[in-house]
Amino acid sequence: MRVLGVTLGDERGIGPEVVFKALSASRHKDEGAVVLIGTPGAIEQQARRNGCNETIRQWSGRRGAERGLWKVETTTGDSSAARTALNALSQGSELALSGDIDGLVTGPVNKASILEEGIPFVGQTEWLTHRAGDPSTGMMLLGTDQDGRWLRVLLATTHIPLSAVPGALTQRGIMGSILLAARACRELGLATERVAVCGLNPHAGEQGHLGQEEAVVINPAIEQARKMGFTVSGPWPGDTVFRDAIRGGHDVVVAMYHDQGLAPLKLVAFETGVNWTVGLPYPRTSPDHGTAFDIAGRGIADPTSMGHAIDLAFRLIGSRDR
Protein backbone atom coordinates (compact mmCIF):
# COMPACT_ATOMS: atom_id res chain seq x y z
CA MET A 1 0.00 0.00 0.00
CA ARG A 2 1.20 3.49 -0.85
CA VAL A 3 1.86 5.84 2.06
CA LEU A 4 2.15 9.60 1.58
CA GLY A 5 3.27 12.06 4.23
CA VAL A 6 1.91 15.63 4.18
CA THR A 7 3.29 18.45 6.33
CA LEU A 8 0.98 21.34 7.18
CA GLY A 9 3.71 23.96 6.75
CA ASP A 10 3.63 27.19 8.75
CA GLU A 11 0.34 26.80 10.58
CA ARG A 12 -0.25 30.56 10.70
CA GLY A 13 -0.63 30.49 6.92
CA ILE A 14 -2.98 28.76 4.50
CA GLY A 15 -1.14 25.42 4.55
CA PRO A 16 -3.51 23.56 6.91
CA GLU A 17 -6.55 24.94 5.09
CA VAL A 18 -5.46 23.90 1.60
CA VAL A 19 -4.29 20.49 2.85
CA PHE A 20 -7.67 19.54 4.27
CA LYS A 21 -9.61 21.11 1.42
CA ALA A 22 -7.53 19.09 -1.02
CA LEU A 23 -7.90 15.88 0.97
CA SER A 24 -11.67 16.28 1.04
CA ALA A 25 -11.67 15.53 -2.70
CA SER A 26 -12.84 11.97 -3.29
CA ARG A 27 -10.00 11.19 -5.71
CA HIS A 28 -7.54 10.93 -2.81
CA LYS A 29 -9.57 8.52 -0.71
CA ASP A 30 -8.53 5.33 -2.49
CA GLU A 31 -4.88 6.17 -3.22
CA GLY A 32 -3.53 4.84 0.08
CA ALA A 33 -2.66 6.12 3.53
CA VAL A 34 -2.08 9.85 4.08
CA VAL A 35 0.03 10.72 7.13
CA LEU A 36 -0.48 14.31 8.31
CA ILE A 37 2.47 15.93 10.08
CA GLY A 38 1.69 18.94 12.27
CA THR A 39 0.59 20.05 15.72
CA PRO A 40 -2.36 18.27 17.33
CA GLY A 41 -4.38 21.48 17.49
CA ALA A 42 -3.95 22.32 13.83
CA ILE A 43 -4.69 18.81 12.62
CA GLU A 44 -7.93 18.45 14.58
CA GLN A 45 -9.18 22.04 14.28
CA GLN A 46 -8.45 22.46 10.59
CA ALA A 47 -9.96 19.08 9.78
CA ARG A 48 -13.27 20.09 11.35
CA ARG A 49 -13.16 23.64 9.98
CA ASN A 50 -12.66 22.43 6.42
CA GLY A 51 -15.30 19.72 6.40
CA CYS A 52 -13.11 16.68 7.01
CA ASN A 53 -15.14 14.40 9.29
CA GLU A 54 -12.98 11.32 8.77
CA THR A 55 -11.34 9.75 11.80
CA ILE A 56 -7.62 10.61 11.92
CA ARG A 57 -5.67 7.86 13.62
CA GLN A 58 -2.22 8.00 15.22
CA TRP A 59 0.49 6.72 12.88
CA SER A 60 2.70 4.01 14.39
CA GLY A 61 4.36 2.66 11.28
CA ARG A 62 3.51 0.77 8.13
CA ARG A 63 2.58 -2.47 9.86
CA GLY A 64 -1.17 -2.70 10.08
CA ALA A 65 -1.69 0.58 8.22
CA GLU A 66 -4.84 1.01 6.18
CA ARG A 67 -6.10 3.51 3.66
CA GLY A 68 -7.31 6.77 5.12
CA LEU A 69 -5.96 9.61 7.24
CA TRP A 70 -3.31 9.25 9.91
CA LYS A 71 -1.27 11.74 11.94
CA VAL A 72 2.21 12.28 13.31
CA GLU A 73 2.08 15.03 15.90
CA THR A 74 4.82 17.64 16.06
CA THR A 75 5.47 18.82 19.60
CA THR A 76 5.80 22.57 19.92
CA GLY A 77 6.98 23.33 23.47
CA ASP A 78 8.02 26.97 23.37
CA SER A 79 8.86 26.82 19.67
CA SER A 80 7.69 29.50 17.29
CA ALA A 81 5.43 28.62 14.37
CA ALA A 82 8.45 28.86 12.07
CA ARG A 83 10.49 26.38 14.14
CA THR A 84 7.49 24.09 14.44
CA ALA A 85 7.09 24.08 10.66
CA LEU A 86 10.76 23.20 10.26
CA ASN A 87 10.41 20.42 12.85
CA ALA A 88 7.54 18.95 10.84
CA LEU A 89 9.61 19.16 7.67
CA SER A 90 12.47 17.32 9.36
CA GLN A 91 10.09 14.65 10.68
CA GLY A 92 8.69 14.15 7.21
CA SER A 93 12.22 13.77 5.83
CA GLU A 94 13.12 11.18 8.48
CA LEU A 95 9.97 9.16 7.80
CA ALA A 96 10.66 9.16 4.05
CA LEU A 97 14.35 8.30 4.36
CA SER A 98 13.56 5.43 6.73
CA GLY A 99 10.96 4.05 4.32
CA ASP A 100 8.10 4.53 6.78
CA ILE A 101 6.38 6.67 4.14
CA ASP A 102 6.82 6.45 0.36
CA GLY A 103 6.69 10.14 -0.50
CA LEU A 104 6.28 13.60 0.99
CA VAL A 105 4.16 16.65 0.20
CA THR A 106 5.25 19.77 2.05
CA GLY A 107 3.01 22.67 2.98
CA PRO A 108 4.36 26.21 2.51
CA VAL A 109 6.73 27.70 5.08
CA ASN A 110 7.80 31.32 5.53
CA LYS A 111 11.51 31.69 4.80
CA ALA A 112 11.82 35.12 6.43
CA SER A 113 10.28 33.85 9.68
CA ILE A 114 12.73 30.94 9.80
CA LEU A 115 15.71 33.22 9.16
CA GLU A 116 14.52 35.55 11.92
CA GLU A 117 14.85 32.59 14.30
CA GLY A 118 18.56 32.50 13.50
CA ILE A 119 18.31 29.29 11.48
CA PRO A 120 20.31 29.17 8.22
CA PHE A 121 17.63 28.34 5.66
CA VAL A 122 17.66 28.67 1.88
CA GLY A 123 14.47 26.76 1.07
CA GLN A 124 12.65 23.48 1.60
CA THR A 125 14.31 21.95 -1.47
CA GLU A 126 17.79 22.63 -0.13
CA TRP A 127 16.84 21.60 3.43
CA LEU A 128 15.51 18.21 2.31
CA THR A 129 18.43 17.67 -0.07
CA HIS A 130 20.95 18.22 2.73
CA ARG A 131 19.14 15.87 5.09
CA ALA A 132 19.17 13.21 2.35
CA GLY A 133 22.96 13.38 2.12
CA ASP A 134 23.25 16.05 -0.58
CA PRO A 135 22.41 14.02 -3.70
CA SER A 136 22.18 15.86 -7.02
CA THR A 137 18.68 17.36 -7.02
CA GLY A 138 16.78 19.87 -9.08
CA MET A 139 13.78 22.09 -8.50
CA MET A 140 11.14 21.44 -11.14
CA LEU A 141 7.82 23.24 -11.43
CA LEU A 142 5.13 21.93 -13.70
CA GLY A 143 1.51 22.68 -14.41
CA THR A 144 -1.11 23.13 -17.11
CA ASP A 145 -2.73 26.20 -18.60
CA GLN A 146 -6.49 26.60 -19.01
CA ASP A 147 -6.38 24.46 -22.16
CA GLY A 148 -4.60 21.59 -20.43
CA ARG A 149 -1.22 22.24 -22.07
CA TRP A 150 1.79 21.36 -19.92
CA LEU A 151 4.75 23.55 -19.04
CA ARG A 152 7.62 21.92 -17.14
CA VAL A 153 10.61 23.92 -15.94
CA LEU A 154 13.75 22.76 -14.12
CA LEU A 155 16.02 25.39 -12.54
CA ALA A 156 19.80 25.32 -13.00
CA THR A 157 20.13 27.68 -10.00
CA THR A 158 17.52 28.27 -7.32
CA HIS A 159 17.42 30.64 -4.37
CA ILE A 160 20.42 32.89 -4.97
CA PRO A 161 20.68 36.61 -5.80
CA LEU A 162 20.48 37.45 -9.49
CA SER A 163 23.95 39.00 -9.29
CA ALA A 164 25.37 35.62 -8.24
CA VAL A 165 23.84 33.61 -11.10
CA PRO A 166 26.60 33.98 -13.75
CA GLY A 167 29.27 32.84 -11.32
CA ALA A 168 27.15 29.92 -10.13
CA LEU A 169 26.64 28.47 -13.62
CA THR A 170 29.09 25.70 -14.49
CA GLN A 171 29.25 23.18 -17.28
CA ARG A 172 28.98 20.36 -14.76
CA GLY A 173 26.00 21.95 -13.02
CA ILE A 174 24.08 22.56 -16.24
CA MET A 175 24.88 19.04 -17.40
CA GLY A 176 23.46 17.75 -14.12
CA SER A 177 20.28 19.77 -14.66
CA ILE A 178 19.87 18.29 -18.14
CA LEU A 179 20.23 14.76 -16.72
CA LEU A 180 17.66 15.49 -14.00
CA ALA A 181 15.25 16.93 -16.58
CA ALA A 182 15.53 13.77 -18.67
CA ARG A 183 15.07 11.65 -15.55
CA ALA A 184 11.91 13.59 -14.72
CA CYS A 185 10.49 12.79 -18.14
CA ARG A 186 11.05 9.09 -17.51
CA GLU A 187 9.47 9.19 -14.05
CA LEU A 188 6.47 11.00 -15.52
CA GLY A 189 6.12 8.31 -18.16
CA LEU A 190 6.49 10.71 -21.09
CA ALA A 191 7.00 9.22 -24.53
CA THR A 192 9.94 11.55 -25.24
CA GLU A 193 12.66 13.29 -23.23
CA ARG A 194 13.15 16.51 -25.20
CA VAL A 195 15.08 18.96 -23.03
CA ALA A 196 15.37 22.61 -24.07
CA VAL A 197 18.07 24.72 -22.41
CA CYS A 198 17.67 28.48 -21.91
CA GLY A 199 20.43 30.94 -22.53
CA LEU A 200 21.37 33.32 -19.74
CA ASN A 201 21.63 36.55 -21.70
CA PRO A 202 19.14 38.32 -23.99
CA HIS A 203 18.86 36.57 -27.37
CA ALA A 204 20.95 33.73 -25.85
CA GLY A 205 24.03 35.94 -25.99
CA GLU A 206 23.68 37.13 -29.60
CA GLN A 207 26.70 35.04 -30.67
CA GLY A 208 28.85 36.52 -27.92
CA HIS A 209 27.89 40.16 -28.40
CA LEU A 210 25.64 40.14 -25.30
CA GLY A 211 27.65 37.82 -23.05
CA GLN A 212 29.98 34.84 -23.09
CA GLU A 213 28.15 32.40 -20.78
CA GLU A 214 26.40 30.63 -23.65
CA ALA A 215 29.63 29.92 -25.52
CA VAL A 216 31.82 29.18 -22.51
CA VAL A 217 29.48 27.27 -20.18
CA ILE A 218 26.04 26.44 -21.59
CA ASN A 219 26.87 25.21 -25.09
CA PRO A 220 29.59 22.79 -23.92
CA ALA A 221 27.13 21.22 -21.44
CA ILE A 222 24.55 20.77 -24.22
CA GLU A 223 27.13 19.18 -26.52
CA GLN A 224 28.27 16.82 -23.78
CA ALA A 225 24.68 15.71 -23.13
CA ARG A 226 24.12 15.11 -26.85
CA LYS A 227 27.22 12.92 -27.03
CA MET A 228 25.76 10.87 -24.19
CA GLY A 229 22.62 10.27 -26.24
CA PHE A 230 20.22 12.80 -24.70
CA THR A 231 17.80 14.80 -26.82
CA VAL A 232 18.83 18.34 -25.93
CA SER A 233 18.46 21.63 -27.78
CA GLY A 234 19.55 25.21 -27.17
CA PRO A 235 20.61 27.49 -25.82
CA TRP A 236 17.29 29.15 -26.60
CA PRO A 237 16.38 32.79 -25.91
CA GLY A 238 14.35 32.98 -22.71
CA ASP A 239 11.70 35.14 -24.36
CA THR A 240 10.61 32.46 -26.85
CA VAL A 241 11.44 28.99 -25.49
CA PHE A 242 8.51 28.80 -23.05
CA ARG A 243 6.03 29.65 -25.79
CA ASP A 244 7.43 26.80 -27.88
CA ALA A 245 7.36 24.44 -24.89
CA ILE A 246 3.71 24.99 -24.00
CA ARG A 247 2.83 24.41 -27.64
CA GLY A 248 4.42 20.97 -27.43
CA GLY A 249 7.85 21.67 -28.89
CA HIS A 250 9.77 20.66 -25.76
CA ASP A 251 9.05 18.37 -22.81
CA VAL A 252 11.12 20.26 -20.21
CA VAL A 253 12.88 23.62 -20.19
CA VAL A 254 16.05 24.07 -18.14
CA ALA A 255 16.09 27.70 -16.96
CA MET A 256 19.26 29.38 -15.78
CA TYR A 257 17.78 31.19 -12.78
CA HIS A 258 14.72 31.26 -10.55
CA ASP A 259 12.54 33.97 -12.08
CA GLN A 260 13.51 33.13 -15.66
CA GLY A 261 11.68 29.83 -15.23
CA LEU A 262 9.04 30.61 -12.63
CA ALA A 263 7.61 33.80 -14.12
CA PRO A 264 6.24 32.07 -17.25
CA LEU A 265 5.23 28.97 -15.26
CA LYS A 266 3.18 30.96 -12.77
CA LEU A 267 1.69 33.11 -15.51
CA VAL A 268 0.10 30.11 -17.24
CA ALA A 269 -0.24 27.62 -14.36
CA PHE A 270 -0.44 29.46 -11.05
CA GLU A 271 -3.45 27.45 -9.81
CA THR A 272 -2.25 24.08 -11.12
CA GLY A 273 1.50 24.45 -10.61
CA VAL A 274 3.43 21.96 -8.48
CA ASN A 275 6.98 22.10 -7.14
CA TRP A 276 8.81 18.75 -7.46
CA THR A 277 12.30 18.01 -6.10
CA VAL A 278 13.78 15.71 -8.72
CA GLY A 279 16.62 13.49 -7.53
CA LEU A 280 15.68 12.82 -3.90
CA PRO A 281 15.53 9.16 -2.76
CA TYR A 282 11.75 9.61 -2.45
CA PRO A 283 9.12 11.68 -4.31
CA ARG A 284 8.67 15.14 -2.80
CA THR A 285 6.21 17.74 -4.08
CA SER A 286 4.64 20.93 -2.79
CA PRO A 287 2.21 23.60 -4.00
CA ASP A 288 3.83 26.44 -5.91
CA HIS A 289 2.49 29.18 -3.60
CA GLY A 290 3.54 30.57 -0.24
CA THR A 291 1.97 30.94 3.19
CA ALA A 292 -0.34 33.83 2.17
CA PHE A 293 -0.63 35.19 5.71
CA ASP A 294 -2.91 37.95 4.42
CA ILE A 295 -5.78 35.55 3.70
CA ALA A 296 -5.08 32.86 6.30
CA GLY A 297 -8.08 31.92 8.44
CA ARG A 298 -10.63 33.45 6.07
CA GLY A 299 -11.56 30.19 4.37
CA ILE A 300 -10.91 31.52 0.87
CA ALA A 301 -7.58 29.83 0.03
CA ASP A 302 -7.57 27.89 -3.25
CA PRO A 303 -6.51 24.23 -2.69
CA THR A 304 -5.98 23.44 -6.38
CA SER A 305 -2.18 23.52 -6.32
CA MET A 306 -2.05 21.41 -3.15
CA GLY A 307 -4.43 18.92 -4.71
CA HIS A 308 -2.21 18.61 -7.76
CA ALA A 309 0.85 18.22 -5.50
CA ILE A 310 -0.83 15.29 -3.73
CA ASP A 311 -1.89 13.78 -7.06
CA LEU A 312 1.62 14.02 -8.49
CA ALA A 313 3.22 12.55 -5.38
CA PHE A 314 0.96 9.48 -5.51
CA ARG A 315 1.65 9.20 -9.26
CA LEU A 316 5.42 9.28 -8.71
CA ILE A 317 5.17 6.70 -5.92
CA GLY A 318 3.31 4.46 -8.35
CA SER A 319 5.92 5.08 -11.04
CA ARG A 320 8.71 4.00 -8.69
CA ASP A 321 6.73 0.92 -7.68
CA ARG A 322 6.55 -0.09 -11.34
C-alpha positions as CSV (number, residue, x, y, z in Angstrom):
1,M,0.0,0.0,0.0
2,R,1.2,3.5,-0.8
3,V,1.9,5.8,2.1
4,L,2.2,9.6,1.6
5,G,3.3,12.1,4.2
6,V,1.9,15.6,4.2
7,T,3.3,18.4,6.3
8,L,1.0,21.3,7.2
9,G,3.7,24.0,6.7
10,D,3.6,27.2,8.8
11,E,0.3,26.8,10.6
12,R,-0.3,30.6,10.7
13,G,-0.6,30.5,6.9
14,I,-3.0,28.8,4.5
15,G,-1.1,25.4,4.6
16,P,-3.5,23.6,6.9
17,E,-6.5,24.9,5.1
18,V,-5.5,23.9,1.6
19,V,-4.3,20.5,2.8
20,F,-7.7,19.5,4.3
21,K,-9.6,21.1,1.4
22,A,-7.5,19.1,-1.0
23,L,-7.9,15.9,1.0
24,S,-11.7,16.3,1.0
25,A,-11.7,15.5,-2.7
26,S,-12.8,12.0,-3.3
27,R,-10.0,11.2,-5.7
28,H,-7.5,10.9,-2.8
29,K,-9.6,8.5,-0.7
30,D,-8.5,5.3,-2.5
31,E,-4.9,6.2,-3.2
32,G,-3.5,4.8,0.1
33,A,-2.7,6.1,3.5
34,V,-2.1,9.8,4.1
35,V,0.0,10.7,7.1
36,L,-0.5,14.3,8.3
37,I,2.5,15.9,10.1
38,G,1.7,18.9,12.3
39,T,0.6,20.1,15.7
40,P,-2.4,18.3,17.3
41,G,-4.4,21.5,17.5
42,A,-3.9,22.3,13.8
43,I,-4.7,18.8,12.6
44,E,-7.9,18.4,14.6
45,Q,-9.2,22.0,14.3
46,Q,-8.5,22.5,10.6
47,A,-10.0,19.1,9.8
48,R,-13.3,20.1,11.3
49,R,-13.2,23.6,10.0
50,N,-12.7,22.4,6.4
51,G,-15.3,19.7,6.4
52,C,-13.1,16.7,7.0
53,N,-15.1,14.4,9.3
54,E,-13.0,11.3,8.8
55,T,-11.3,9.7,11.8
56,I,-7.6,10.6,11.9
57,R,-5.7,7.9,13.6
58,Q,-2.2,8.0,15.2
59,W,0.5,6.7,12.9
60,S,2.7,4.0,14.4
61,G,4.4,2.7,11.3
62,R,3.5,0.8,8.1
63,R,2.6,-2.5,9.9
64,G,-1.2,-2.7,10.1
65,A,-1.7,0.6,8.2
66,E,-4.8,1.0,6.2
67,R,-6.1,3.5,3.7
68,G,-7.3,6.8,5.1
69,L,-6.0,9.6,7.2
70,W,-3.3,9.3,9.9
71,K,-1.3,11.7,11.9
72,V,2.2,12.3,13.3
73,E,2.1,15.0,15.9
74,T,4.8,17.6,16.1
75,T,5.5,18.8,19.6
76,T,5.8,22.6,19.9
77,G,7.0,23.3,23.5
78,D,8.0,27.0,23.4
79,S,8.9,26.8,19.7
80,S,7.7,29.5,17.3
81,A,5.4,28.6,14.4
82,A,8.4,28.9,12.1
83,R,10.5,26.4,14.1
84,T,7.5,24.1,14.4
85,A,7.1,24.1,10.7
86,L,10.8,23.2,10.3
87,N,10.4,20.4,12.9
88,A,7.5,18.9,10.8
89,L,9.6,19.2,7.7
90,S,12.5,17.3,9.4
91,Q,10.1,14.7,10.7
92,G,8.7,14.1,7.2
93,S,12.2,13.8,5.8
94,E,13.1,11.2,8.5
95,L,10.0,9.2,7.8
96,A,10.7,9.2,4.1
97,L,14.4,8.3,4.4
98,S,13.6,5.4,6.7
99,G,11.0,4.0,4.3
100,D,8.1,4.5,6.8
101,I,6.4,6.7,4.1
102,D,6.8,6.4,0.4
103,G,6.7,10.1,-0.5
104,L,6.3,13.6,1.0
105,V,4.2,16.7,0.2
106,T,5.2,19.8,2.1
107,G,3.0,22.7,3.0
108,P,4.4,26.2,2.5
109,V,6.7,27.7,5.1
110,N,7.8,31.3,5.5
111,K,11.5,31.7,4.8
112,A,11.8,35.1,6.4
113,S,10.3,33.8,9.7
114,I,12.7,30.9,9.8
115,L,15.7,33.2,9.2
116,E,14.5,35.6,11.9
117,E,14.8,32.6,14.3
118,G,18.6,32.5,13.5
119,I,18.3,29.3,11.5
120,P,20.3,29.2,8.2
121,F,17.6,28.3,5.7
122,V,17.7,28.7,1.9
123,G,14.5,26.8,1.1
124,Q,12.7,23.5,1.6
125,T,14.3,22.0,-1.5
126,E,17.8,22.6,-0.1
127,W,16.8,21.6,3.4
128,L,15.5,18.2,2.3
129,T,18.4,17.7,-0.1
130,H,21.0,18.2,2.7
131,R,19.1,15.9,5.1
132,A,19.2,13.2,2.4
133,G,23.0,13.4,2.1
134,D,23.3,16.0,-0.6
135,P,22.4,14.0,-3.7
136,S,22.2,15.9,-7.0
137,T,18.7,17.4,-7.0
138,G,16.8,19.9,-9.1
139,M,13.8,22.1,-8.5
140,M,11.1,21.4,-11.1
141,L,7.8,23.2,-11.4
142,L,5.1,21.9,-13.7
143,G,1.5,22.7,-14.4
144,T,-1.1,23.1,-17.1
145,D,-2.7,26.2,-18.6
146,Q,-6.5,26.6,-19.0
147,D,-6.4,24.5,-22.2
148,G,-4.6,21.6,-20.4
149,R,-1.2,22.2,-22.1
150,W,1.8,21.4,-19.9
151,L,4.7,23.5,-19.0
152,R,7.6,21.9,-17.1
153,V,10.6,23.9,-15.9
154,L,13.7,22.8,-14.1
155,L,16.0,25.4,-12.5
156,A,19.8,25.3,-13.0
157,T,20.1,27.7,-10.0
158,T,17.5,28.3,-7.3
159,H,17.4,30.6,-4.4
160,I,20.4,32.9,-5.0
161,P,20.7,36.6,-5.8
162,L,20.5,37.5,-9.5
163,S,23.9,39.0,-9.3
164,A,25.4,35.6,-8.2
165,V,23.8,33.6,-11.1
166,P,26.6,34.0,-13.8
167,G,29.3,32.8,-11.3
168,A,27.2,29.9,-10.1
169,L,26.6,28.5,-13.6
170,T,29.1,25.7,-14.5
171,Q,29.3,23.2,-17.3
172,R,29.0,20.4,-14.8
173,G,26.0,21.9,-13.0
174,I,24.1,22.6,-16.2
175,M,24.9,19.0,-17.4
176,G,23.5,17.7,-14.1
177,S,20.3,19.8,-14.7
178,I,19.9,18.3,-18.1
179,L,20.2,14.8,-16.7
180,L,17.7,15.5,-14.0
181,A,15.3,16.9,-16.6
182,A,15.5,13.8,-18.7
183,R,15.1,11.6,-15.5
184,A,11.9,13.6,-14.7
185,C,10.5,12.8,-18.1
186,R,11.1,9.1,-17.5
187,E,9.5,9.2,-14.0
188,L,6.5,11.0,-15.5
189,G,6.1,8.3,-18.2
190,L,6.5,10.7,-21.1
191,A,7.0,9.2,-24.5
192,T,9.9,11.6,-25.2
193,E,12.7,13.3,-23.2
194,R,13.1,16.5,-25.2
195,V,15.1,19.0,-23.0
196,A,15.4,22.6,-24.1
197,V,18.1,24.7,-22.4
198,C,17.7,28.5,-21.9
199,G,20.4,30.9,-22.5
200,L,21.4,33.3,-19.7
201,N,21.6,36.6,-21.7
202,P,19.1,38.3,-24.0
203,H,18.9,36.6,-27.4
204,A,21.0,33.7,-25.9
205,G,24.0,35.9,-26.0
206,E,23.7,37.1,-29.6
207,Q,26.7,35.0,-30.7
208,G,28.8,36.5,-27.9
209,H,27.9,40.2,-28.4
210,L,25.6,40.1,-25.3
211,G,27.6,37.8,-23.0
212,Q,30.0,34.8,-23.1
213,E,28.1,32.4,-20.8
214,E,26.4,30.6,-23.6
215,A,29.6,29.9,-25.5
216,V,31.8,29.2,-22.5
217,V,29.5,27.3,-20.2
218,I,26.0,26.4,-21.6
219,N,26.9,25.2,-25.1
220,P,29.6,22.8,-23.9
221,A,27.1,21.2,-21.4
222,I,24.6,20.8,-24.2
223,E,27.1,19.2,-26.5
224,Q,28.3,16.8,-23.8
225,A,24.7,15.7,-23.1
226,R,24.1,15.1,-26.8
227,K,27.2,12.9,-27.0
228,M,25.8,10.9,-24.2
229,G,22.6,10.3,-26.2
230,F,20.2,12.8,-24.7
231,T,17.8,14.8,-26.8
232,V,18.8,18.3,-25.9
233,S,18.5,21.6,-27.8
234,G,19.5,25.2,-27.2
235,P,20.6,27.5,-25.8
236,W,17.3,29.2,-26.6
237,P,16.4,32.8,-25.9
238,G,14.4,33.0,-22.7
239,D,11.7,35.1,-24.4
240,T,10.6,32.5,-26.9
241,V,11.4,29.0,-25.5
242,F,8.5,28.8,-23.0
243,R,6.0,29.6,-25.8
244,D,7.4,26.8,-27.9
245,A,7.4,24.4,-24.9
246,I,3.7,25.0,-24.0
247,R,2.8,24.4,-27.6
248,G,4.4,21.0,-27.4
249,G,7.8,21.7,-28.9
250,H,9.8,20.7,-25.8
251,D,9.0,18.4,-22.8
252,V,11.1,20.3,-20.2
253,V,12.9,23.6,-20.2
254,V,16.1,24.1,-18.1
255,A,16.1,27.7,-17.0
256,M,19.3,29.4,-15.8
257,Y,17.8,31.2,-12.8
258,H,14.7,31.3,-10.6
259,D,12.5,34.0,-12.1
260,Q,13.5,33.1,-15.7
261,G,11.7,29.8,-15.2
262,L,9.0,30.6,-12.6
263,A,7.6,33.8,-14.1
264,P,6.2,32.1,-17.3
265,L,5.2,29.0,-15.3
266,K,3.2,31.0,-12.8
267,L,1.7,33.1,-15.5
268,V,0.1,30.1,-17.2
269,A,-0.2,27.6,-14.4
270,F,-0.4,29.5,-11.0
271,E,-3.4,27.4,-9.8
272,T,-2.2,24.1,-11.1
273,G,1.5,24.4,-10.6
274,V,3.4,22.0,-8.5
275,N,7.0,22.1,-7.1
276,W,8.8,18.8,-7.5
277,T,12.3,18.0,-6.1
278,V,13.8,15.7,-8.7
279,G,16.6,13.5,-7.5
280,L,15.7,12.8,-3.9
281,P,15.5,9.2,-2.8
282,Y,11.7,9.6,-2.5
283,P,9.1,11.7,-4.3
284,R,8.7,15.1,-2.8
285,T,6.2,17.7,-4.1
286,S,4.6,20.9,-2.8
287,P,2.2,23.6,-4.0
288,D,3.8,26.4,-5.9
289,H,2.5,29.2,-3.6
290,G,3.5,30.6,-0.2
291,T,2.0,30.9,3.2
292,A,-0.3,33.8,2.2
293,F,-0.6,35.2,5.7
294,D,-2.9,37.9,4.4
295,I,-5.8,35.5,3.7
296,A,-5.1,32.9,6.3
297,G,-8.1,31.9,8.4
298,R,-10.6,33.4,6.1
299,G,-11.6,30.2,4.4
300,I,-10.9,31.5,0.9
301,A,-7.6,29.8,0.0
302,D,-7.6,27.9,-3.2
303,P,-6.5,24.2,-2.7
304,T,-6.0,23.4,-6.4
305,S,-2.2,23.5,-6.3
306,M,-2.1,21.4,-3.1
307,G,-4.4,18.9,-4.7
308,H,-2.2,18.6,-7.8
309,A,0.9,18.2,-5.5
310,I,-0.8,15.3,-3.7
311,D,-1.9,13.8,-7.1
312,L,1.6,14.0,-8.5
313,A,3.2,12.5,-5.4
314,F,1.0,9.5,-5.5
315,R,1.6,9.2,-9.3
316,L,5.4,9.3,-8.7
317,I,5.2,6.7,-5.9
318,G,3.3,4.5,-8.3
319,S,5.9,5.1,-11.0
320,R,8.7,4.0,-8.7
321,D,6.7,0.9,-7.7
322,R,6.5,-0.1,-11.3
